[in-house]
């Protein structure tokens, strides 16, 4: 079905022209005129025209959601054309809904283009609701390419046609700067006027704009946000009641009361059967950052399953993810993957991204790189910029495949150009560090500080990490500034910000030393199930930062983090038993923890296991098997494995010292950016260990190490989390 093509093209061209308006002003909405063949419809009674427009919209919804076929849609349109025939009596007002006329198809292919045409036809009949549908379609980007500017155009025109819902969207996009030059004052004025008129959704939106953690918020004021939600609740708006329940449960803007908060959400679900409440409850019990409610995957799965059973797409998506990963239920990878693929085949971009995440996660199943890239690419082609960030991460942060930094940067740059906040952050970070692009410290910092100024917690956490560590000769460490960034992030509701600020208080870095207060921050997040906080608590207990060494508590914290999906915690426990200190060395226990980490997908665990196997440390010696395991880790993309391999060849623990083999291993690591491998090569030729002494070669390697030093290099298994 293809009709009204000239009309569609004219609207698209008008939108493009409007986007190019000078001086960054709000674009002008294209005027929607009647399509060919509809000019006489104006003679029809208003009620008939509205009913006919509603039928076109409903048919568009079926196309959008993949619930009709071309044949069925053509049959419905043929009926509506007869109804619209000027020769029929004007008394015919009743228009049969398309779902009643042709039924609902199951598992049909979504056709957003056909849906768009039908919405435009309805808009030409004067339907502001159809314009809203078009705005939603382009704003959400779920089945068509996301286009905030075009979304704003449609919302603006619907607002001019008298739609309060559209006015609300216009105000929101102005306040957030989405699809139009940001004008916070004007946007808030539009929303406030609607709220003053008793519009409950406007009060919720005002709350969202002041609530910490949201993109495009106008200020971080949780108490103010809570008050706006409360006013919406007074108007009987259950969406606001869900927000109040969530904020009460996590203690945001009001005293924390988990029981009361959950009860509020449960009451809304029981009374309204609203799947959004079920999804919210599932999310609260399964948040990857732990939130402040103890993680309970089984409970989360139950909520998501109930939402899925009601047909909610988010519920289906989350259920599929948890089935495939075996979280809160028995693992069924193929069943979970099939659930995601079913949504993805209908053009659901969120499902396409989730499917890409699953296919590229080596901890769940062997990575299917081609299928993962195809899934992300399809989501990106539909306009979902998060897919571009995922592609960048795939080529720069996934240890299971070879890094391609220039390729990663190009994806981040595209995401940044599309307005994606995380894409901007990643591009700024790589620009600052010169990874995949020319280094420009000033430009990189400016990009990140612009995001931090808007209250973005990720940007605040990254800047805190950069100033905490410093970057070689590029950026001087500044603990006080780092603490300031983490504190602001904590105020914005970031668990990681709270944990990092707590760590610095315990250690007296950038702020007055206060072990009790710092530990309280970290413990609060750890007790709530934050894996980051548990990792931090384990480190603080193990390294003596608190003034004492408490290895047993460190082990308990790491064990809990491992249960929450952090296998590197098992590596930390292995290190405690291997290195000894506050507790006796136990190589056997260390080996077992490394083995468990390796089975859970942690490459550092496998590396330690291979090294100890080759040395016969904590396990019977098997040189060939140990070396092979180390080589496998290197081949999987961890260049540090080749450093370990070189060390083994020089150790004498696996036989005679083999200088040439050590050189070959170190060279492999150096080619992949390991400056420490170049330092080892310099030491080797300086000392003549296994190779003839050569001062000139040693000096050359030391100079290369200076040039190649990666200021972001971290210890194996560690990374900057933000």
C-alpha positions as CSV (number, residue, x, y, z in Angstrom):
1,X,0.0,0.0,0.0
2,X,1.5,3.3,-1.1
3,X,-0.7,6.4,-1.4
4,X,-0.4,10.1,-0.9
5,X,3.3,9.9,-1.8
6,X,3.5,13.5,-3.1
7,X,1.9,14.6,0.2
8,X,4.4,12.7,2.2
9,X,7.3,14.0,0.2
10,X,6.1,17.6,0.6
11,X,5.9,17.3,4.4
12,X,9.4,15.7,4.5
13,X,10.9,18.4,2.3
14,X,9.2,21.1,4.4
15,X,10.6,19.6,7.5
16,X,14.1,19.5,6.1
17,X,13.8,23.1,5.1
18,X,12.6,24.0,8.5
19,X,15.6,22.2,10.1
20,X,17.9,24.4,8.1
21,X,16.4,27.6,9.5
22,X,19.0,30.3,10.3
23,X,20.3,31.5,13.6
24,X,19.3,28.3,15.5
25,X,15.7,29.4,15.9
26,X,12.9,27.0,16.4
27,X,12.0,25.5,13.0
28,X,8.7,26.5,11.4
29,X,6.1,23.7,11.2
30,X,5.1,22.5,7.7
31,X,1.5,23.2,7.0
32,X,-0.5,20.0,6.4
33,X,-2.9,20.3,3.5
34,X,-5.5,17.9,2.2
35,X,-4.1,15.1,0.0
36,X,-5.3,14.5,-3.5
37,X,-8.8,13.0,-3.6
38,X,-9.8,14.3,-0.2
39,X,-10.8,17.9,-1.1
40,X,-14.5,17.3,-1.0
41,X,-14.4,15.8,2.5
42,X,-14.7,19.2,4.0
43,X,-18.3,19.1,3.0
44,X,-18.9,16.2,5.3
45,X,-20.3,16.8,8.8
46,X,-17.5,17.3,11.4
47,X,-18.4,14.2,13.3
48,X,-18.0,12.0,10.2
49,X,-14.6,13.5,9.3
50,X,-13.4,13.0,12.9
51,X,-14.6,9.4,12.8
52,X,-12.9,8.8,9.5
53,X,-9.6,10.3,10.7
54,X,-9.8,8.2,13.8
55,X,-10.1,5.1,11.6
56,X,-7.1,6.0,9.5
57,X,-5.2,6.6,12.7
58,X,-6.2,3.2,14.1
59,X,-5.2,1.5,10.9
60,X,-1.9,3.3,11.1
61,X,-1.4,2.0,14.7
62,X,-2.0,-1.6,13.4
63,X,0.7,-1.0,10.7
64,X,3.1,0.6,13.3
65,X,2.7,-2.3,15.7
66,X,2.9,-5.1,13.2
67,X,-0.8,-6.2,13.6
68,X,-2.1,-6.0,10.0
69,X,-1.2,-7.2,6.6
70,X,-1.2,-5.3,3.3
71,X,-4.2,-7.3,2.1
72,X,-6.2,-6.5,5.3
73,X,-5.3,-2.8,5.2
74,X,-6.3,-2.5,1.6
75,X,-9.7,-4.1,2.4
76,X,-10.2,-1.6,5.2
77,X,-9.2,1.3,3.0
78,X,-11.6,0.2,0.3
79,X,-14.4,0.3,2.8
80,X,-13.4,3.7,4.1
81,X,-13.2,5.1,0.5
82,X,-16.8,4.0,-0.1
83,X,-17.8,5.6,3.2
84,X,-16.1,8.8,2.0
85,X,-17.9,8.8,-1.4
86,X,-19.6,12.2,-1.8
87,X,-22.6,10.4,-3.4
88,X,-23.4,8.5,-0.2
89,X,-26.0,10.1,2.2
90,X,-24.5,12.4,4.8
91,X,-26.3,10.6,7.5
92,X,-23.7,7.8,7.5
93,X,-21.6,8.8,10.5
94,X,-20.6,5.4,12.0
95,X,-17.1,4.2,10.9
96,X,-16.2,0.7,11.9
97,X,-12.8,0.4,13.6
98,X,-10.3,-1.4,11.5
99,X,-9.6,-4.0,14.2
100,X,-13.3,-4.9,14.1
101,X,-13.4,-4.7,10.3
102,X,-10.4,-6.8,9.4
103,X,-9.3,-8.3,12.8
104,X,-5.8,-8.2,14.2
105,X,-3.0,-10.1,12.5
106,X,-0.5,-11.9,14.6
107,X,3.3,-11.5,14.1
108,X,2.9,-9.3,11.0
109,X,5.8,-7.2,9.9
110,X,5.6,-3.6,11.1
111,X,5.4,-1.0,8.4
112,X,6.2,2.4,9.8
113,X,6.2,4.0,6.4
114,X,2.6,2.9,5.8
115,X,1.7,4.0,9.3
116,X,3.2,7.4,8.7
117,X,1.1,7.8,5.5
118,X,-2.1,7.0,7.3
119,X,-1.3,9.4,10.1
120,X,-0.7,12.1,7.5
121,X,-4.0,11.4,5.9
122,X,-5.7,11.7,9.2
123,X,-3.8,14.9,9.9
124,X,-5.0,16.3,6.6
125,X,-8.6,15.9,8.0
126,X,-7.7,18.2,10.9
127,X,-6.7,15.6,13.4
128,X,-4.3,17.0,16.0
129,X,-4.1,13.5,17.5
130,X,-2.6,12.2,14.3
131,X,0.0,15.0,14.4
132,X,0.8,13.8,18.0
133,X,1.2,10.2,16.7
134,X,3.7,11.5,14.1
135,X,5.6,13.4,16.7
136,X,5.7,10.4,19.0
137,X,6.8,8.2,16.2
138,X,9.8,10.4,15.3
139,X,10.7,11.2,18.9
140,X,10.7,7.6,20.3
141,X,12.5,6.2,17.3
142,X,11.2,2.7,18.1
143,X,10.2,1.7,14.6
144,X,11.4,4.7,12.4
145,X,14.6,6.7,12.5
146,X,14.5,9.0,15.5
147,X,14.3,12.6,14.4
148,X,13.8,15.1,17.3
149,X,13.6,18.1,15.0
150,X,10.8,16.5,12.9
151,X,9.1,15.4,16.1
152,X,9.1,19.0,17.3
153,X,7.6,20.2,14.0
154,X,4.6,17.8,14.4
155,X,4.1,18.6,18.1
156,X,4.2,22.3,17.4
157,X,1.6,22.0,14.6
158,X,-0.6,19.9,16.9
159,X,-0.3,22.5,19.6
160,X,-1.4,25.2,17.2
161,X,-4.4,23.0,16.4
162,X,-5.4,23.1,20.1
163,X,-3.8,19.9,21.6
164,X,-2.8,20.4,25.2
165,X,-0.8,17.1,25.0
166,X,1.2,18.6,22.1
167,X,1.7,21.9,24.1
168,X,3.2,19.7,26.9
169,X,5.6,18.1,24.4
170,X,6.6,21.4,22.9
171,X,7.3,22.8,26.4
172,X,9.3,19.7,27.3
173,X,11.5,19.7,24.2
174,X,12.1,23.5,24.6
175,X,13.1,22.9,28.3
176,X,15.4,20.0,27.4
177,X,16.7,21.3,24.2
178,X,15.5,18.3,22.1
179,X,14.9,19.0,18.4
180,X,15.0,22.7,19.0
181,X,17.3,25.3,20.5
182,X,17.1,25.0,24.3
183,X,15.0,27.7,26.0
184,X,14.5,26.5,29.5
185,X,12.5,29.5,30.7
186,X,10.1,29.4,27.8
187,X,9.6,25.6,28.1
188,X,8.9,25.7,31.8
189,X,6.5,28.6,31.3
190,X,4.5,26.4,28.8
191,X,4.5,23.4,31.1
192,X,3.7,25.5,34.2
193,X,0.7,27.1,32.5
194,X,-0.7,23.7,31.8
195,X,-0.1,22.5,35.4
196,X,-1.8,25.6,36.8
197,X,-4.8,24.7,34.7
198,X,-5.0,21.3,36.4
199,X,-3.1,19.2,33.9
200,X,-1.7,16.3,36.0
201,X,0.7,15.1,33.3
202,X,2.3,18.6,33.4
203,X,3.0,18.3,37.1
204,X,4.7,14.9,36.4
205,X,6.8,16.4,33.7
206,X,7.9,19.2,36.0
207,X,8.9,16.6,38.5
208,X,10.9,14.7,35.9
209,X,12.7,17.9,34.9
210,X,13.8,18.5,38.5
211,X,14.5,14.9,39.5
212,X,18.2,13.9,39.7
213,X,19.6,11.5,37.1
214,X,17.4,12.4,34.1
215,X,18.8,13.6,30.8
216,X,18.0,17.2,30.1
217,X,16.9,18.1,33.6
218,X,16.7,21.8,34.4
219,X,18.0,21.5,37.9
220,X,18.8,18.9,40.6
221,X,16.1,19.3,43.2
222,X,14.6,16.0,44.3
223,X,12.4,17.6,47.0
224,X,10.9,19.9,44.4
225,X,10.4,17.0,42.0
226,X,8.6,15.0,44.8
227,X,6.3,18.0,45.5
228,X,5.3,18.2,41.8
229,X,4.5,14.5,41.8
230,X,2.5,14.8,44.9
231,X,0.3,17.5,43.3
232,X,-0.3,15.2,40.3
233,X,-1.3,12.4,42.8
234,X,-3.8,14.8,44.3
235,X,-5.4,15.0,40.8
236,X,-5.7,11.2,40.7
237,X,-2.9,10.6,38.3
238,X,-1.5,7.1,38.9
239,X,1.7,7.7,36.9
240,X,2.7,10.2,39.6
241,X,1.8,7.7,42.3
242,X,4.3,5.3,40.7
243,X,7.0,8.0,40.8
244,X,6.2,8.8,44.4
245,X,6.4,5.1,45.3
246,X,9.8,4.8,43.6
247,X,11.2,7.9,45.2
248,X,10.0,6.8,48.6
249,X,11.5,3.4,48.2
250,X,14.9,4.8,47.3
251,X,14.8,7.8,49.6
252,X,15.0,10.5,46.9
253,X,13.5,13.8,47.9
254,X,11.9,12.2,50.9
255,X,12.9,10.0,53.8
256,X,13.7,6.4,52.6
257,X,11.0,3.8,53.3
258,X,11.4,0.8,51.1
259,X,8.3,-1.0,52.4
260,X,6.0,2.0,52.0
261,X,7.3,2.8,48.5
262,X,6.9,-0.7,47.2
263,X,3.4,-0.9,48.7
264,X,2.4,2.3,46.8
265,X,3.5,0.8,43.5
266,X,1.9,-2.6,44.2
267,X,-1.4,-0.8,45.1
268,X,-1.4,0.9,41.7
269,X,-0.6,-2.4,39.9
270,X,-3.4,-4.2,41.8
271,X,-6.0,-1.6,41.1
272,X,-5.1,-0.7,37.5
273,X,-3.3,-3.7,36.2
274,X,-0.8,-1.2,34.7
275,X,2.1,-3.2,33.3
276,X,4.3,0.0,33.7
277,X,4.1,-0.6,37.4
278,X,5.2,-4.2,37.1
279,X,8.2,-3.1,34.9
280,X,9.1,-0.5,37.5
281,X,9.1,-3.1,40.3
282,X,11.1,-5.5,38.2
283,X,13.6,-2.7,37.5
284,X,13.9,-1.7,41.1
285,X,14.8,-5.3,42.1
286,X,17.3,-5.8,39.3
287,X,19.1,-2.5,38.8
288,X,22.6,-3.1,37.6
289,X,24.0,-0.4,39.9
290,X,22.2,-1.9,42.9
291,X,20.2,1.2,43.6
292,X,19.3,1.2,47.3
293,X,17.0,-1.8,47.2
294,X,18.6,-5.2,47.6
295,X,18.8,-7.0,44.3
296,X,16.4,-9.9,44.0
297,X,16.5,-11.3,40.5
298,X,13.9,-14.0,41.1
299,X,11.4,-11.3,42.3
300,X,12.4,-9.1,39.3
301,X,11.8,-11.9,36.9
302,X,8.4,-12.5,38.3
303,X,7.3,-8.9,37.8
304,X,8.7,-8.8,34.3
305,X,7.0,-12.1,33.4
306,X,3.7,-10.7,34.6
307,X,4.2,-7.6,32.4
308,X,5.1,-9.8,29.5
309,X,2.0,-12.0,29.9
310,X,-0.1,-8.8,29.6
311,X,1.6,-8.1,26.2
312,X,3.8,-5.3,27.4
313,X,6.8,-5.0,25.1
314,X,9.2,-3.9,27.8
315,X,8.1,-6.8,29.9
316,X,8.8,-9.2,27.0
317,X,12.2,-7.7,26.4
318,X,13.3,-7.9,30.1
319,X,11.9,-11.4,30.4
320,X,13.8,-12.5,27.4
321,X,17.1,-11.0,28.7
322,X,16.8,-12.7,32.0
323,X,15.9,-16.1,30.5
324,X,18.9,-15.9,28.2
325,X,21.2,-15.0,31.1
326,X,19.7,-17.2,33.7
327,X,18.9,-14.4,36.1
328,X,16.1,-15.1,38.6
329,X,15.1,-18.2,36.6
330,X,16.7,-21.2,35.0
331,X,18.8,-20.3,32.1
332,X,17.3,-20.9,28.6
333,X,19.5,-19.0,26.2
334,X,17.7,-20.0,23.0
335,X,14.2,-19.2,24.5
336,X,15.4,-15.8,25.7
337,X,17.1,-15.1,22.4
338,X,13.9,-16.0,20.6
339,X,11.8,-13.6,22.6
340,X,14.2,-10.8,21.8
341,X,14.4,-11.7,18.2
342,X,10.6,-11.8,17.9
343,X,10.5,-8.1,19.0
344,X,13.5,-7.2,16.9
345,X,12.0,-8.7,13.7
346,X,9.1,-6.3,14.1
347,X,11.6,-3.4,14.0
348,X,11.7,-2.7,17.7
349,X,15.0,-0.8,18.2
350,X,15.2,-1.5,21.9
351,X,14.9,-5.2,21.2
352,X,17.5,-4.9,18.5
353,X,20.0,-3.3,20.9
354,X,19.2,-5.9,23.7
355,X,19.8,-8.7,21.1
356,X,23.1,-7.1,20.1
357,X,24.1,-6.9,23.8
358,X,23.3,-10.6,24.3
359,X,25.1,-11.7,21.1
360,X,28.2,-9.8,22.1
361,X,28.4,-11.0,25.7
362,X,31.0,-13.7,26.1
363,X,29.9,-14.5,29.7
364,X,26.6,-15.8,28.4
365,X,27.5,-17.6,25.2
366,X,30.3,-17.5,22.5
367,X,30.3,-14.1,20.9
368,X,28.5,-13.9,17.5
369,X,30.1,-10.8,16.2
370,X,28.5,-10.6,12.8
371,X,25.0,-11.1,14.2
372,X,25.6,-8.6,17.0
373,X,26.9,-5.9,14.6
374,X,24.0,-6.6,12.2
375,X,21.5,-6.1,15.1
376,X,23.1,-2.9,16.2
377,X,23.4,-1.6,12.7
378,X,19.7,-2.2,12.1
379,X,18.9,-0.3,15.2
380,X,21.2,2.6,14.2
381,X,19.6,2.7,10.7
382,X,16.3,3.2,12.4
383,X,17.7,6.2,14.2
384,X,18.5,4.8,17.7
385,X,21.8,6.5,18.5
386,X,22.4,4.2,21.5
387,X,23.2,1.5,19.0
388,X,26.1,3.6,17.7
389,X,27.4,3.8,21.2
390,X,27.1,0.0,21.6
391,X,29.1,-0.4,18.3
392,X,31.8,1.9,19.6
393,X,31.9,-0.1,22.8
394,X,32.1,-3.3,20.9
395,X,35.3,-2.2,19.1
396,X,36.9,-0.5,22.1
397,X,35.7,-2.1,25.3
398,X,34.8,-5.7,24.6
399,X,37.7,-7.9,25.5
400,X,36.4,-10.8,23.5
401,X,37.2,-9.2,20.1
402,X,40.2,-7.2,18.8
403,X,40.0,-3.5,19.5
404,X,39.7,-1.1,16.5
405,X,39.9,2.3,18.1
406,X,39.5,4.5,15.0
407,X,36.4,2.5,14.1
408,X,35.1,2.9,17.7
409,X,35.7,6.6,17.6
410,X,33.8,7.0,14.4
411,X,30.7,5.4,15.9
412,X,31.0,7.6,19.0
413,X,31.3,10.7,16.8
414,X,28.2,9.7,14.9
415,X,26.3,9.2,18.2
416,X,27.5,12.5,19.4
417,X,26.4,14.3,16.3
418,X,22.9,12.6,16.8
419,X,22.8,14.3,20.3
420,X,23.5,11.1,22.3
421,X,24.9,12.1,25.7
422,X,27.0,9.0,26.2
423,X,28.3,9.3,22.7
424,X,29.4,12.8,23.5
425,X,31.1,11.5,26.6
426,X,32.9,8.7,24.9
427,X,34.0,10.9,22.0
428,X,35.3,13.6,24.5
429,X,37.2,10.9,26.5
430,X,38.9,9.5,23.4
431,X,39.7,13.0,22.1
432,X,41.3,13.8,25.4
433,X,43.4,10.6,25.5
434,X,44.1,10.5,21.8
435,X,42.6,7.0,21.4
436,X,41.4,6.4,17.8
437,X,41.7,10.1,17.0
438,X,44.2,13.0,17.4
439,X,44.8,13.9,21.0
440,X,43.3,17.3,22.0
441,X,43.2,17.6,25.8
442,X,41.5,21.0,25.9
443,X,38.7,20.0,23.5
444,X,38.1,16.7,25.2
445,X,37.8,18.3,28.6
446,X,35.5,21.0,27.2
447,X,33.1,18.3,25.8
448,X,32.9,16.5,29.1
449,X,32.6,19.6,31.3
450,X,29.7,20.8,29.1
451,X,27.9,17.5,30.0
452,X,28.9,17.8,33.7
453,X,27.5,21.3,33.8
454,X,24.1,19.9,32.8
455,X,24.3,17.5,35.7
456,X,25.2,14.3,33.8
457,X,26.4,11.9,36.4
458,X,28.4,9.8,34.0
459,X,30.4,12.9,32.9
460,X,30.9,13.9,36.6
461,X,32.2,10.4,37.4
462,X,34.5,10.3,34.5
463,X,36.0,13.7,35.2
464,X,36.4,12.7,38.9
465,X,38.3,9.5,37.8
466,X,40.5,11.5,35.4
467,X,41.4,14.1,38.0
468,X,41.9,11.5,40.7
469,X,44.5,9.6,38.7
470,X,45.9,12.3,36.4
471,X,47.1,11.6,32.9
472,X,50.8,11.4,32.6
473,X,52.0,14.9,31.5
474,X,48.7,15.8,30.1
475,X,46.5,16.4,33.1
476,X,47.7,17.0,36.6
477,X,46.1,14.9,39.3
478,X,43.8,17.1,41.5
479,X,42.2,15.1,44.3
480,X,40.2,18.0,45.6
481,X,38.6,18.6,42.2
482,X,38.1,14.8,41.8
483,X,36.2,14.7,45.1
484,X,34.1,17.7,44.1
485,X,33.0,15.9,40.9
486,X,32.2,12.7,42.7
487,X,30.2,14.6,45.4
488,X,28.1,16.4,42.7
489,X,27.5,13.0,41.1
490,X,26.4,11.6,44.4
491,X,24.1,14.5,44.8
492,X,22.6,13.7,41.4
493,X,21.7,10.2,42.7
494,X,24.7,8.3,41.3
495,X,25.6,5.2,43.3
496,X,29.1,5.2,41.8
497,X,29.5,8.9,42.7
498,X,28.6,8.1,46.3
499,X,31.0,5.1,46.4
500,X,33.9,7.1,45.0
501,X,33.3,10.0,47.3
502,X,33.1,7.6,50.2
503,X,36.4,6.0,49.2
504,X,38.1,9.4,49.1
505,X,36.7,10.3,52.5
506,X,38.1,7.1,54.0
507,X,41.5,7.7,52.5
508,X,41.5,11.5,53.1
509,X,42.0,12.2,49.4
510,X,40.9,15.6,48.3
511,X,38.9,16.1,51.5
512,X,39.4,15.7,55.2
513,X,39.9,12.1,56.3
514,X,36.7,10.7,57.8
515,X,36.8,6.9,57.9
516,X,33.4,6.5,59.6
517,X,31.4,8.8,57.3
518,X,33.2,7.5,54.2
519,X,32.5,3.9,55.1
520,X,28.9,4.7,55.9
521,X,28.4,5.9,52.3
522,X,30.1,2.8,50.8
523,X,28.3,0.4,53.2
524,X,24.9,1.9,52.5
525,X,25.3,1.2,48.8
526,X,26.8,-2.2,49.4
527,X,24.0,-3.2,51.8
528,X,21.5,-2.2,49.0
529,X,23.2,-4.6,46.6
530,X,25.5,-2.3,44.5
531,X,28.2,-4.5,43.1
532,X,30.5,-1.4,42.7
533,X,30.1,-0.6,46.4
534,X,30.8,-4.2,47.3
535,X,34.0,-4.2,45.2
536,X,35.0,-0.9,46.9
537,X,34.2,-2.2,50.4
538,X,36.3,-5.3,49.7
539,X,39.3,-3.2,48.6
540,X,39.0,-0.9,51.6
541,X,38.9,-3.8,54.0
542,X,41.8,-5.6,52.2
543,X,44.3,-2.7,51.7
544,X,44.2,-1.2,55.2
545,X,42.7,2.1,54.2
546,X,40.5,2.0,57.2
547,X,43.4,1.6,59.6
548,X,43.0,-2.1,59.9
549,X,43.2,-5.1,57.6
550,X,40.0,-7.2,57.6
551,X,40.5,-9.9,55.1
552,X,37.5,-12.0,56.1
553,X,35.1,-9.0,55.5
554,X,36.9,-8.3,52.2
555,X,36.3,-11.8,51.1
556,X,32.6,-11.6,52.1
557,X,32.1,-8.4,50.2
558,X,33.8,-9.8,47.1
559,X,31.8,-13.0,47.3
560,X,28.6,-11.0,47.3
561,X,29.8,-8.9,44.3
562,X,30.6,-12.1,42.4
563,X,27.0,-13.3,43.0
564,X,25.8,-10.0,41.4
565,X,27.8,-10.7,38.2
566,X,31.2,-9.4,39.0
567,X,33.6,-12.3,38.4
568,X,36.6,-10.0,38.8
569,X,35.7,-10.1,42.5
570,X,36.8,-13.8,42.6
571,X,40.1,-12.7,41.1
572,X,40.5,-10.2,44.0
573,X,39.8,-13.0,46.5
574,X,42.4,-15.2,44.7
575,X,44.9,-12.3,45.0
576,X,44.3,-12.1,48.8
577,X,45.1,-15.8,49.3
578,X,48.0,-15.8,46.8
579,X,49.8,-12.7,48.2
580,X,49.1,-13.3,51.9
581,X,49.8,-10.6,54.4
582,X,47.1,-10.2,56.9
583,X,46.2,-13.9,56.3
584,X,48.5,-16.8,55.5
585,X,49.3,-17.6,51.9
586,X,47.1,-20.4,50.5
587,X,48.0,-21.1,46.9
588,X,45.4,-23.8,46.6
589,X,42.5,-21.5,47.6
590,X,43.9,-18.8,45.3
591,X,44.0,-21.2,42.3
592,X,40.4,-22.3,43.0
593,X,39.1,-18.7,43.1
594,X,40.9,-17.9,39.8
595,X,39.5,-21.1,38.3
596,X,35.9,-20.0,39.3
597,X,36.5,-16.5,37.9
598,X,37.7,-18.1,34.6
599,X,34.6,-20.3,34.4
600,X,32.5,-17.2,34.9
601,X,34.1,-15.6,31.9
602,X,36.8,-13.4,33.5
603,X,39.9,-13.4,31.4
604,X,42.2,-12.3,34.2
605,X,41.0,-15.3,36.2
606,X,41.9,-17.6,33.3
607,X,45.3,-15.8,33.0
608,X,46.1,-16.3,36.6
609,X,45.0,-19.9,36.4
610,X,47.2,-20.5,33.4
611,X,50.2,-18.9,35.0
612,X,49.8,-20.9,38.2
613,X,49.3,-24.1,36.2
614,X,52.6,-23.5,34.3
615,X,54.4,-22.8,37.6
616,X,52.8,-25.6,39.5
617,X,51.6,-23.2,42.1
618,X,48.6,-24.3,44.1
619,X,47.9,-27.1,41.5
620,X,50.0,-29.9,39.9
621,X,52.4,-28.4,37.3
622,X,51.5,-28.7,33.7
623,X,53.7,-26.4,31.7
624,X,52.1,-27.1,28.3
625,X,48.5,-26.7,29.5
626,X,49.4,-23.6,31.5
627,X,51.2,-21.8,28.6
628,X,48.4,-22.7,26.2
629,X,45.8,-21.1,28.6
630,X,47.9,-18.0,28.8
631,X,48.2,-17.8,25.0
632,X,44.4,-18.3,24.6
633,X,43.8,-15.2,26.8
634,X,46.3,-13.3,24.7
635,X,44.6,-14.4,21.5
636,X,41.2,-13.4,23.0
637,X,42.4,-9.8,23.1
638,X,44.2,-9.2,26.4
639,X,47.8,-8.0,25.6
640,X,48.8,-8.3,29.2
641,X,48.8,-12.1,28.7
642,X,51.8,-11.8,26.5
643,X,53.6,-9.9,29.3
644,X,52.9,-12.8,31.6
645,X,54.1,-15.2,28.9
646,X,57.3,-13.3,28.6
647,X,57.8,-13.3,32.4
648,X,57.3,-17.1,32.5
649,X,60.0,-17.7,29.9
650,X,62.4,-15.6,32.0
651,X,61.4,-17.0,35.3
652,X,63.1,-20.4,35.2
653,X,60.0,-21.9,36.7
654,X,59.0,-23.7,33.5
655,X,62.5,-24.8,32.5
656,X,65.6,-23.0,31.2
657,X,65.4,-19.2,30.6
658,X,64.4,-18.6,27.0
659,X,65.3,-15.1,26.1
660,X,64.2,-15.2,22.4
661,X,60.8,-16.6,23.4
662,X,60.4,-13.8,26.1
663,X,61.4,-11.2,23.5
664,X,58.7,-12.5,21.1
665,X,56.1,-12.4,23.8
666,X,56.9,-8.9,24.9
667,X,57.0,-7.7,21.4
668,X,53.5,-9.0,20.8
669,X,52.3,-7.2,23.9
670,X,54.1,-4.0,22.9
671,X,52.4,-4.0,19.4
672,X,49.1,-3.9,21.3
673,X,50.0,-0.8,23.3
674,X,51.6,-2.3,26.5
675,X,54.2,0.2,27.6
676,X,55.2,-2.2,30.4
677,X,56.3,-4.8,27.8
678,X,58.7,-2.2,26.3
679,X,60.1,-1.5,29.7
680,X,60.7,-5.2,30.2
681,X,62.4,-5.4,26.8
682,X,64.7,-2.6,27.9
683,X,65.5,-4.3,31.2
684,X,66.1,-7.6,29.4
685,X,68.7,-6.1,27.0
686,X,70.2,-3.9,29.7
687,X,70.8,-6.9,32.0
688,X,71.6,-9.4,29.2
689,X,69.1,-11.9,30.6
690,X,68.6,-14.7,28.1
691,X,69.9,-12.4,25.3
692,X,73.3,-10.6,24.7
693,X,73.5,-7.4,26.7
694,X,72.9,-4.4,24.4
695,X,72.7,-0.9,25.9
696,X,71.7,0.7,22.7
697,X,68.7,-1.6,22.2
698,X,67.8,-1.1,25.8
699,X,67.7,2.7,25.4
700,X,65.6,2.4,22.3
701,X,63.0,0.3,24.1
702,X,62.9,2.7,27.0
703,X,62.3,5.6,24.7
704,X,59.6,3.7,22.9
705,X,58.0,3.0,26.3
706,X,57.9,6.8,27.0
707,X,56.3,7.5,23.6
708,X,53.8,4.6,23.8
709,X,52.8,5.0,27.4
710,X,49.0,4.7,27.7
711,X,47.8,7.2,30.4
712,X,44.6,5.2,30.8
713,X,46.3,1.8,31.2
714,X,44.9,0.0,34.2
715,X,45.7,-3.2,36.0
716,X,44.3,-6.3,34.4
717,X,40.7,-6.7,35.2
718,X,40.2,-3.1,36.2
719,X,38.5,-0.3,34.3
720,X,37.0,3.1,34.9
721,X,33.3,2.6,35.6
722,X,31.0,5.6,35.1
